[in-house]
Amino acid sequence: MEEKVKEILSKIRPQLQADGGDIEFVSMQDSEVKVRLKGACHGCPGAQMTLKMGVERALKQHVDESITVVSV
């Protein structure tokens, strides 16, 4: 499942990079995916919305419904 998560993150990455940000996979334990937001995404007021409505939603849709995303 971790490889599938990384694959989906690599598909999301260009959208974040277009806005001056980036996302880095940190780890996965059970269904919790830890990521690090970088660049313009780090500290952005909309970062939590990006994580929940963008990243987490894509992972739930394409990998597993039980996944949660946490920024570290």
PyMOL Python script that loads the backbone (N, CA, C, O; Angstrom):
from pymol import cmd

cmd.read_pdbstr("""\
ATOM      1  N   MET A   1       0.831  -1.192   0.000  1.00  0.00           N
ATOM      2  CA  MET A   1       0.000   0.000   0.000  1.00  0.00           C
ATOM      3  C   MET A   1       0.874   1.253   0.000  1.00  0.00           C
ATOM      4  O   MET A   1       0.498   2.265  -0.592  1.00  0.00           O
ATOM      5  N   GLU A   2       2.027   1.198   0.651  1.00  0.00           N
ATOM      6  CA  GLU A   2       2.912   2.365   0.711  1.00  0.00           C
ATOM      7  C   GLU A   2       3.350   2.806  -0.687  1.00  0.00           C
ATOM      8  O   GLU A   2       3.424   4.003  -0.966  1.00  0.00           O
ATOM      9  N   GLU A   3       3.638   1.849  -1.561  1.00  0.00           N
ATOM     10  CA  GLU A   3       4.058   2.197  -2.924  1.00  0.00           C
ATOM     11  C   GLU A   3       2.934   2.894  -3.683  1.00  0.00           C
ATOM     12  O   GLU A   3       3.186   3.823  -4.451  1.00  0.00           O
ATOM     13  N   LYS A   4       1.707   2.455  -3.473  1.00  0.00           N
ATOM     14  CA  LYS A   4       0.555   3.088  -4.123  1.00  0.00           C
ATOM     15  C   LYS A   4       0.378   4.527  -3.608  1.00  0.00           C
ATOM     16  O   LYS A   4       0.065   5.432  -4.381  1.00  0.00           O
ATOM     17  N   VAL A   5       0.582   4.729  -2.297  1.00  0.00           N
ATOM     18  CA  VAL A   5       0.509   6.073  -1.711  1.00  0.00           C
ATOM     19  C   VAL A   5       1.553   6.978  -2.365  1.00  0.00           C
ATOM     20  O   VAL A   5       1.246   8.105  -2.752  1.00  0.00           O
ATOM     21  N   LYS A   6       2.778   6.484  -2.487  1.00  0.00           N
ATOM     22  CA  LYS A   6       3.847   7.278  -3.105  1.00  0.00           C
ATOM     23  C   LYS A   6       3.528   7.602  -4.561  1.00  0.00           C
ATOM     24  O   LYS A   6       3.834   8.693  -5.041  1.00  0.00           O
ATOM     25  N   GLU A   7       2.915   6.655  -5.258  1.00  0.00           N
ATOM     26  CA  GLU A   7       2.533   6.876  -6.652  1.00  0.00           C
ATOM     27  C   GLU A   7       1.501   7.995  -6.767  1.00  0.00           C
ATOM     28  O   GLU A   7       1.617   8.861  -7.634  1.00  0.00           O
ATOM     29  N   ILE A   8       0.501   7.976  -5.902  1.00  0.00           N
ATOM     30  CA  ILE A   8      -0.537   9.023  -5.930  1.00  0.00           C
ATOM     31  C   ILE A   8       0.070  10.374  -5.549  1.00  0.00           C
ATOM     32  O   ILE A   8      -0.259  11.391  -6.160  1.00  0.00           O
ATOM     33  N   LEU A   9       0.950  10.396  -4.548  1.00  0.00           N
ATOM     34  CA  LEU A   9       1.607  11.655  -4.163  1.00  0.00           C
ATOM     35  C   LEU A   9       2.411  12.226  -5.327  1.00  0.00           C
ATOM     36  O   LEU A   9       2.447  13.441  -5.518  1.00  0.00           O
ATOM     37  N   SER A  10       3.054  11.359  -6.104  1.00  0.00           N
ATOM     38  CA  SER A  10       3.834  11.849  -7.244  1.00  0.00           C
ATOM     39  C   SER A  10       2.933  12.454  -8.315  1.00  0.00           C
ATOM     40  O   SER A  10       3.372  13.313  -9.081  1.00  0.00           O
ATOM     41  N   LYS A  11       1.683  12.016  -8.375  1.00  0.00           N
ATOM     42  CA  LYS A  11       0.729  12.598  -9.327  1.00  0.00           C
ATOM     43  C   LYS A  11       0.179  13.932  -8.832  1.00  0.00           C
ATOM     44  O   LYS A  11      -0.187  14.793  -9.632  1.00  0.00           O
ATOM     45  N   ILE A  12       0.122  14.103  -7.514  1.00  0.00           N
ATOM     46  CA  ILE A  12      -0.366  15.351  -6.916  1.00  0.00           C
ATOM     47  C   ILE A  12       0.724  16.422  -6.912  1.00  0.00           C
ATOM     48  O   ILE A  12       0.432  17.613  -7.025  1.00  0.00           O
ATOM     49  N   ARG A  13       1.962  15.998  -6.782  1.00  0.00           N
ATOM     50  CA  ARG A  13       3.114  16.896  -6.634  1.00  0.00           C
ATOM     51  C   ARG A  13       3.166  18.030  -7.670  1.00  0.00           C
ATOM     52  O   ARG A  13       3.412  19.171  -7.277  1.00  0.00           O
ATOM     53  N   PRO A  14       2.950  17.780  -8.965  1.00  0.00           N
ATOM     54  CA  PRO A  14       3.033  18.886  -9.935  1.00  0.00           C
ATOM     55  C   PRO A  14       2.042  20.017  -9.669  1.00  0.00           C
ATOM     56  O   PRO A  14       2.347  21.180  -9.933  1.00  0.00           O
ATOM     57  N   GLN A  15       0.870  19.691  -9.156  1.00  0.00           N
ATOM     58  CA  GLN A  15      -0.110  20.735  -8.832  1.00  0.00           C
ATOM     59  C   GLN A  15       0.409  21.623  -7.704  1.00  0.00           C
ATOM     60  O   GLN A  15       0.251  22.843  -7.749  1.00  0.00           O
ATOM     61  N   LEU A  16       1.022  21.017  -6.704  1.00  0.00           N
ATOM     62  CA  LEU A  16       1.578  21.789  -5.592  1.00  0.00           C
ATOM     63  C   LEU A  16       2.785  22.607  -6.050  1.00  0.00           C
ATOM     64  O   LEU A  16       2.952  23.757  -5.645  1.00  0.00           O
ATOM     65  N   GLN A  17       3.619  22.010  -6.891  1.00  0.00           N
ATOM     66  CA  GLN A  17       4.799  22.708  -7.384  1.00  0.00           C
ATOM     67  C   GLN A  17       4.417  23.905  -8.248  1.00  0.00           C
ATOM     68  O   GLN A  17       5.133  24.906  -8.274  1.00  0.00           O
ATOM     69  N   ALA A  18       3.300  23.807  -8.949  1.00  0.00           N
ATOM     70  CA  ALA A  18       2.841  24.923  -9.780  1.00  0.00           C
ATOM     71  C   ALA A  18       2.506  26.145  -8.929  1.00  0.00           C
ATOM     72  O   ALA A  18       2.554  27.276  -9.412  1.00  0.00           O
ATOM     73  N   ASP A  19       2.165  25.914  -7.654  1.00  0.00           N
ATOM     74  CA  ASP A  19       1.862  27.007  -6.726  1.00  0.00           C
ATOM     75  C   ASP A  19       3.051  27.348  -5.831  1.00  0.00           C
ATOM     76  O   ASP A  19       2.902  28.094  -4.863  1.00  0.00           O
ATOM     77  N   GLY A  20       4.231  26.809  -6.146  1.00  0.00           N
ATOM     78  CA  GLY A  20       5.438  27.124  -5.386  1.00  0.00           C
ATOM     79  C   GLY A  20       5.652  26.243  -4.172  1.00  0.00           C
ATOM     80  O   GLY A  20       6.505  26.547  -3.338  1.00  0.00           O
ATOM     81  N   GLY A  21       4.905  25.164  -4.050  1.00  0.00           N
ATOM     82  CA  GLY A  21       5.045  24.264  -2.908  1.00  0.00           C
ATOM     83  C   GLY A  21       5.506  22.890  -3.326  1.00  0.00           C
ATOM     84  O   GLY A  21       5.890  22.668  -4.474  1.00  0.00           O
ATOM     85  N   ASP A  22       5.463  21.974  -2.388  1.00  0.00           N
ATOM     86  CA  ASP A  22       5.828  20.584  -2.664  1.00  0.00           C
ATOM     87  C   ASP A  22       5.359  19.728  -1.500  1.00  0.00           C
ATOM     88  O   ASP A  22       5.009  20.246  -0.439  1.00  0.00           O
ATOM     89  N   ILE A  23       5.354  18.420  -1.700  1.00  0.00           N
ATOM     90  CA  ILE A  23       4.970  17.478  -0.659  1.00  0.00           C
ATOM     91  C   ILE A  23       5.984  16.348  -0.642  1.00  0.00           C
ATOM     92  O   ILE A  23       6.436  15.884  -1.689  1.00  0.00           O
ATOM     93  N   GLU A  24       6.333  15.915   0.554  1.00  0.00           N
ATOM     94  CA  GLU A  24       7.312  14.841   0.725  1.00  0.00           C
ATOM     95  C   GLU A  24       6.691  13.746   1.594  1.00  0.00           C
ATOM     96  O   GLU A  24       6.162  14.025   2.670  1.00  0.00           O
ATOM     97  N   PHE A  25       6.760  12.509   1.124  1.00  0.00           N
ATOM     98  CA  PHE A  25       6.312  11.368   1.911  1.00  0.00           C
ATOM     99  C   PHE A  25       7.305  11.158   3.039  1.00  0.00           C
ATOM    100  O   PHE A  25       8.511  11.110   2.793  1.00  0.00           O
ATOM    101  N   VAL A  26       6.826  11.032   4.280  1.00  0.00           N
ATOM    102  CA  VAL A  26       7.695  10.800   5.428  1.00  0.00           C
ATOM    103  C   VAL A  26       7.590   9.352   5.884  1.00  0.00           C
ATOM    104  O   VAL A  26       8.597   8.649   5.963  1.00  0.00           O
ATOM    105  N   SER A  27       6.375   8.905   6.183  1.00  0.00           N
ATOM    106  CA  SER A  27       6.197   7.531   6.627  1.00  0.00           C
ATOM    107  C   SER A  27       4.732   7.138   6.557  1.00  0.00           C
ATOM    108  O   SER A  27       3.849   7.967   6.337  1.00  0.00           O
ATOM    109  N   MET A  28       4.504   5.848   6.750  1.00  0.00           N
ATOM    110  CA  MET A  28       3.142   5.344   6.805  1.00  0.00           C
ATOM    111  C   MET A  28       3.093   4.267   7.870  1.00  0.00           C
ATOM    112  O   MET A  28       3.903   3.339   7.872  1.00  0.00           O
ATOM    113  N   GLN A  29       2.132   4.398   8.779  1.00  0.00           N
ATOM    114  CA  GLN A  29       1.930   3.393   9.813  1.00  0.00           C
ATOM    115  C   GLN A  29       0.442   3.101   9.858  1.00  0.00           C
ATOM    116  O   GLN A  29      -0.371   4.002  10.064  1.00  0.00           O
ATOM    117  N   ASP A  30       0.089   1.837   9.666  1.00  0.00           N
ATOM    118  CA  ASP A  30      -1.305   1.418   9.542  1.00  0.00           C
ATOM    119  C   ASP A  30      -1.939   2.232   8.417  1.00  0.00           C
ATOM    120  O   ASP A  30      -1.494   2.131   7.273  1.00  0.00           O
ATOM    121  N   SER A  31      -2.943   3.019   8.700  1.00  0.00           N
ATOM    122  CA  SER A  31      -3.575   3.809   7.638  1.00  0.00           C
ATOM    123  C   SER A  31      -3.285   5.305   7.777  1.00  0.00           C
ATOM    124  O   SER A  31      -3.958   6.128   7.156  1.00  0.00           O
ATOM    125  N   GLU A  32      -2.285   5.658   8.591  1.00  0.00           N
ATOM    126  CA  GLU A  32      -1.897   7.057   8.761  1.00  0.00           C
ATOM    127  C   GLU A  32      -0.670   7.364   7.905  1.00  0.00           C
ATOM    128  O   GLU A  32       0.389   6.756   8.064  1.00  0.00           O
ATOM    129  N   VAL A  33      -0.837   8.314   7.004  1.00  0.00           N
ATOM    130  CA  VAL A  33       0.243   8.733   6.114  1.00  0.00           C
ATOM    131  C   VAL A  33       0.789  10.056   6.629  1.00  0.00           C
ATOM    132  O   VAL A  33       0.044  11.021   6.793  1.00  0.00           O
ATOM    133  N   LYS A  34       2.090  10.096   6.882  1.00  0.00           N
ATOM    134  CA  LYS A  34       2.735  11.333   7.336  1.00  0.00           C
ATOM    135  C   LYS A  34       3.468  11.947   6.154  1.00  0.00           C
ATOM    136  O   LYS A  34       4.246  11.285   5.466  1.00  0.00           O
ATOM    137  N   VAL A  35       3.198  13.239   5.935  1.00  0.00           N
ATOM    138  CA  VAL A  35       3.837  13.970   4.849  1.00  0.00           C
ATOM    139  C   VAL A  35       4.412  15.278   5.385  1.00  0.00           C
ATOM    140  O   VAL A  35       4.042  15.742   6.464  1.00  0.00           O
ATOM    141  N   ARG A  36       5.309  15.848   4.621  1.00  0.00           N
ATOM    142  CA  ARG A  36       5.891  17.150   4.968  1.00  0.00           C
ATOM    143  C   ARG A  36       5.602  18.094   3.808  1.00  0.00           C
ATOM    144  O   ARG A  36       5.974  17.823   2.666  1.00  0.00           O
ATOM    145  N   LEU A  37       4.947  19.187   4.108  1.00  0.00           N
ATOM    146  CA  LEU A  37       4.711  20.217   3.100  1.00  0.00           C
ATOM    147  C   LEU A  37       5.916  21.138   3.048  1.00  0.00           C
ATOM    148  O   LEU A  37       6.469  21.506   4.085  1.00  0.00           O
ATOM    149  N   LYS A  38       6.322  21.510   1.843  1.00  0.00           N
ATOM    150  CA  LYS A  38       7.525  22.313   1.671  1.00  0.00           C
ATOM    151  C   LYS A  38       7.226  23.512   0.785  1.00  0.00           C
ATOM    152  O   LYS A  38       6.166  23.598   0.165  1.00  0.00           O
ATOM    153  N   GLY A  39       8.166  24.420   0.737  1.00  0.00           N
ATOM    154  CA  GLY A  39       8.029  25.601  -0.109  1.00  0.00           C
ATOM    155  C   GLY A  39       6.879  26.481   0.343  1.00  0.00           C
ATOM    156  O   GLY A  39       6.686  26.705   1.538  1.00  0.00           O
ATOM    157  N   ALA A  40       6.114  26.980  -0.624  1.00  0.00           N
ATOM    158  CA  ALA A  40       5.003  27.882  -0.320  1.00  0.00           C
ATOM    159  C   ALA A  40       3.916  27.199   0.498  1.00  0.00           C
ATOM    160  O   ALA A  40       3.138  27.874   1.172  1.00  0.00           O
ATOM    161  N   CYS A  41       3.851  25.872   0.449  1.00  0.00           N
ATOM    162  CA  CYS A  41       2.824  25.136   1.208  1.00  0.00           C
ATOM    163  C   CYS A  41       3.127  25.124   2.710  1.00  0.00           C
ATOM    164  O   CYS A  41       2.213  25.062   3.532  1.00  0.00           O
ATOM    165  N   HIS A  42       4.401  25.183   3.057  1.00  0.00           N
ATOM    166  CA  HIS A  42       4.786  25.156   4.468  1.00  0.00           C
ATOM    167  C   HIS A  42       4.320  26.440   5.140  1.00  0.00           C
ATOM    168  O   HIS A  42       4.758  27.531   4.775  1.00  0.00           O
ATOM    169  N   GLY A  43       3.447  26.313   6.104  1.00  0.00           N
ATOM    170  CA  GLY A  43       2.952  27.475   6.834  1.00  0.00           C
ATOM    171  C   GLY A  43       1.828  28.232   6.139  1.00  0.00           C
ATOM    172  O   GLY A  43       1.358  29.249   6.648  1.00  0.00           O
ATOM    173  N   CYS A  44       1.400  27.748   4.992  1.00  0.00           N
ATOM    174  CA  CYS A  44       0.315  28.409   4.261  1.00  0.00           C
ATOM    175  C   CYS A  44      -1.001  28.226   5.017  1.00  0.00           C
ATOM    176  O   CYS A  44      -1.276  27.135   5.515  1.00  0.00           O
ATOM    177  N   PRO A  45      -1.815  29.278   5.110  1.00  0.00           N
ATOM    178  CA  PRO A  45      -3.099  29.156   5.805  1.00  0.00           C
ATOM    179  C   PRO A  45      -4.019  28.093   5.193  1.00  0.00           C
ATOM    180  O   PRO A  45      -4.857  27.528   5.895  1.00  0.00           O
ATOM    181  N   GLY A  46      -3.874  27.821   3.917  1.00  0.00           N
ATOM    182  CA  GLY A  46      -4.708  26.821   3.244  1.00  0.00           C
ATOM    183  C   GLY A  46      -4.123  25.430   3.244  1.00  0.00           C
ATOM    184  O   GLY A  46      -4.678  24.527   2.618  1.00  0.00           O
ATOM    185  N   ALA A  47      -3.006  25.236   3.938  1.00  0.00           N
ATOM    186  CA  ALA A  47      -2.316  23.942   3.903  1.00  0.00           C
ATOM    187  C   ALA A  47      -3.184  22.806   4.433  1.00  0.00           C
ATOM    188  O   ALA A  47      -3.186  21.722   3.849  1.00  0.00           O
ATOM    189  N   GLN A  48      -3.910  23.018   5.505  1.00  0.00           N
ATOM    190  CA  GLN A  48      -4.752  21.949   6.054  1.00  0.00           C
ATOM    191  C   GLN A  48      -5.873  21.589   5.083  1.00  0.00           C
ATOM    192  O   GLN A  48      -6.240  20.420   4.959  1.00  0.00           O
ATOM    193  N   MET A  49      -6.410  22.580   4.403  1.00  0.00           N
ATOM    194  CA  MET A  49      -7.440  22.298   3.406  1.00  0.00           C
ATOM    195  C   MET A  49      -6.842  21.496   2.253  1.00  0.00           C
ATOM    196  O   MET A  49      -7.470  20.562   1.753  1.00  0.00           O
ATOM    197  N   THR A  50      -5.629  21.858   1.829  1.00  0.00           N
ATOM    198  CA  THR A  50      -4.952  21.120   0.774  1.00  0.00           C
ATOM    199  C   THR A  50      -4.750  19.670   1.189  1.00  0.00           C
ATOM    200  O   THR A  50      -4.976  18.755   0.398  1.00  0.00           O
ATOM    201  N   LEU A  51      -4.322  19.462   2.432  1.00  0.00           N
ATOM    202  CA  LEU A  51      -4.094  18.100   2.915  1.00  0.00           C
ATOM    203  C   LEU A  51      -5.381  17.288   2.955  1.00  0.00           C
ATOM    204  O   LEU A  51      -5.416  16.156   2.472  1.00  0.00           O
ATOM    205  N   LYS A  52      -6.424  17.847   3.519  1.00  0.00           N
ATOM    206  CA  LYS A  52      -7.664  17.095   3.713  1.00  0.00           C
ATOM    207  C   LYS A  52      -8.492  16.988   2.432  1.00  0.00           C
ATOM    208  O   LYS A  52      -8.947  15.899   2.081  1.00  0.00           O
ATOM    209  N   MET A  53      -8.687  18.091   1.740  1.00  0.00           N
ATOM    210  CA  MET A  53      -9.565  18.096   0.570  1.00  0.00           C
ATOM    211  C   MET A  53      -8.849  17.654  -0.709  1.00  0.00           C
ATOM    212  O   MET A  53      -9.496  17.231  -1.668  1.00  0.00           O
ATOM    213  N   GLY A  54      -7.548  17.749  -0.724  1.00  0.00           N
ATOM    214  CA  GLY A  54      -6.796  17.352  -1.912  1.00  0.00           C
ATOM    215  C   GLY A  54      -6.085  16.030  -1.737  1.00  0.00           C
ATOM    216  O   GLY A  54      -6.461  15.025  -2.342  1.00  0.00           O
ATOM    217  N   VAL A  55      -5.058  16.034  -0.909  1.00  0.00           N
ATOM    218  CA  VAL A  55      -4.194  14.867  -0.744  1.00  0.00           C
ATOM    219  C   VAL A  55      -4.955  13.691  -0.119  1.00  0.00           C
ATOM    220  O   VAL A  55      -4.970  12.594  -0.677  1.00  0.00           O
ATOM    221  N   GLU A  56      -5.580  13.918   1.029  1.00  0.00           N
ATOM    222  CA  GLU A  56      -6.268  12.824   1.711  1.00  0.00           C
ATOM    223  C   GLU A  56      -7.411  12.278   0.847  1.00  0.00           C
ATOM    224  O   GLU A  56      -7.611  11.065   0.774  1.00  0.00           O
ATOM    225  N   ARG A  57      -8.145  13.157   0.206  1.00  0.00           N
ATOM    226  CA  ARG A  57      -9.249  12.722  -0.642  1.00  0.00           C
ATOM    227  C   ARG A  57      -8.763  11.833  -1.790  1.00  0.00           C
ATOM    228  O   ARG A  57      -9.379  10.812  -2.096  1.00  0.00           O
ATOM    229  N   ALA A  58      -7.661  12.227  -2.416  1.00  0.00           N
ATOM    230  CA  ALA A  58      -7.103  11.427  -3.519  1.00  0.00           C
ATOM    231  C   ALA A  58      -6.634  10.063  -3.019  1.00  0.00           C
ATOM    232  O   ALA A  58      -6.856   9.049  -3.681  1.00  0.00           O
ATOM    233  N   LEU A  59      -5.989  10.037  -1.856  1.00  0.00           N
ATOM    234  CA  LEU A  59      -5.513   8.765  -1.315  1.00  0.00           C
ATOM    235  C   LEU A  59      -6.681   7.859  -0.916  1.00  0.00           C
ATOM    236  O   LEU A  59      -6.626   6.647  -1.127  1.00  0.00           O
ATOM    237  N   LYS A  60      -7.721   8.433  -0.349  1.00  0.00           N
ATOM    238  CA  LYS A  60      -8.906   7.646   0.007  1.00  0.00           C
ATOM    239  C   LYS A  60      -9.550   7.062  -1.247  1.00  0.00           C
ATOM    240  O   LYS A  60      -9.994   5.914  -1.248  1.00  0.00           O
ATOM    241  N   GLN A  61      -9.597   7.847  -2.296  1.00  0.00           N
ATOM    242  CA  GLN A  61     -10.242   7.429  -3.534  1.00  0.00           C
ATOM    243  C   GLN A  61      -9.430   6.359  -4.269  1.00  0.00           C
ATOM    244  O   GLN A  61     -10.002   5.407  -4.800  1.00  0.00           O
ATOM    245  N   HIS A  62      -8.112   6.506  -4.304  1.00  0.00           N
ATOM    246  CA  HIS A  62      -7.279   5.636  -5.133  1.00  0.00           C
ATOM    247  C   HIS A  62      -6.542   4.529  -4.380  1.00  0.00           C
ATOM    248  O   HIS A  62      -6.056   3.581  -4.997  1.00  0.00           O
ATOM    249  N   VAL A  63      -6.455   4.641  -3.057  1.00  0.00           N
ATOM    250  CA  VAL A  63      -5.690   3.642  -2.304  1.00  0.00           C
ATOM    251  C   VAL A  63      -6.586   2.904  -1.311  1.00  0.00           C
ATOM    252  O   VAL A  63      -6.831   1.708  -1.469  1.00  0.00           O
ATOM    253  N   ASP A  64      -7.079   3.615  -0.280  1.00  0.00           N
ATOM    254  CA  ASP A  64      -7.876   2.976   0.764  1.00  0.00           C
ATOM    255  C   ASP A  64      -8.703   4.028   1.485  1.00  0.00           C
ATOM    256  O   ASP A  64      -8.188   5.080   1.862  1.00  0.00           O
ATOM    257  N   GLU A  65      -9.962   3.748   1.671  1.00  0.00           N
ATOM    258  CA  GLU A  65     -10.903   4.687   2.297  1.00  0.00           C
ATOM    259  C   GLU A  65     -10.506   5.052   3.734  1.00  0.00           C
ATOM    260  O   GLU A  65     -10.898   6.109   4.229  1.00  0.00           O
ATOM    261  N   SER A  66      -9.742   4.200   4.402  1.00  0.00           N
ATOM    262  CA  SER A  66      -9.419   4.427   5.820  1.00  0.00           C
ATOM    263  C   SER A  66      -8.198   5.326   6.033  1.00  0.00           C
ATOM    264  O   SER A  66      -7.850   5.618   7.177  1.00  0.00           O
ATOM    265  N   ILE A  67      -7.544   5.769   4.962  1.00  0.00           N
ATOM    266  CA  ILE A  67      -6.319   6.576   5.085  1.00  0.00           C
ATOM    267  C   ILE A  67      -6.604   7.954   5.670  1.00  0.00           C
ATOM    268  O   ILE A  67      -7.590   8.605   5.326  1.00  0.00           O
ATOM    269  N   THR A  68      -5.720   8.378   6.557  1.00  0.00           N
ATOM    270  CA  THR A  68      -5.711   9.761   7.056  1.00  0.00           C
ATOM    271  C   THR A  68      -4.335  10.336   6.761  1.00  0.00           C
ATOM    272  O   THR A  68      -3.339   9.613   6.746  1.00  0.00           O
ATOM    273  N   VAL A  69      -4.289  11.625   6.529  1.00  0.00           N
ATOM    274  CA  VAL A  69      -3.024  12.311   6.209  1.00  0.00           C
ATOM    275  C   VAL A  69      -2.704  13.295   7.318  1.00  0.00           C
ATOM    276  O   VAL A  69      -3.561  14.068   7.745  1.00  0.00           O
ATOM    277  N   VAL A  70      -1.454  13.258   7.782  1.00  0.00           N
ATOM    278  CA  VAL A  70      -0.988  14.129   8.851  1.00  0.00           C
ATOM    279  C   VAL A  70       0.262  14.845   8.380  1.00  0.00           C
ATOM    280  O   VAL A  70       1.164  14.222   7.820  1.00  0.00           O
ATOM    281  N   SER A  71       0.323  16.146   8.602  1.00  0.00           N
ATOM    282  CA  SER A  71       1.519  16.916   8.274  1.00  0.00           C
ATOM    283  C   SER A  71       2.472  16.903   9.465  1.00  0.00           C
ATOM    284  O   SER A  71       2.064  17.123  10.605  1.00  0.00           O
ATOM    285  N   VAL A  72       3.728  16.645   9.186  1.00  0.00           N
ATOM    286  CA  VAL A  72       4.747  16.635  10.251  1.00  0.00           C
ATOM    287  C   VAL A  72       5.812  17.669   9.987  1.00  0.00           C
ATOM    288  O   VAL A  72       6.749  17.805  10.774  1.00  0.00           O
TER     289      VAL A  72
END
""", "prot")
cmd.dss("prot")
cmd.show_as("cartoon", "prot")
cmd.util.cbc("prot")
cmd.orient("prot")
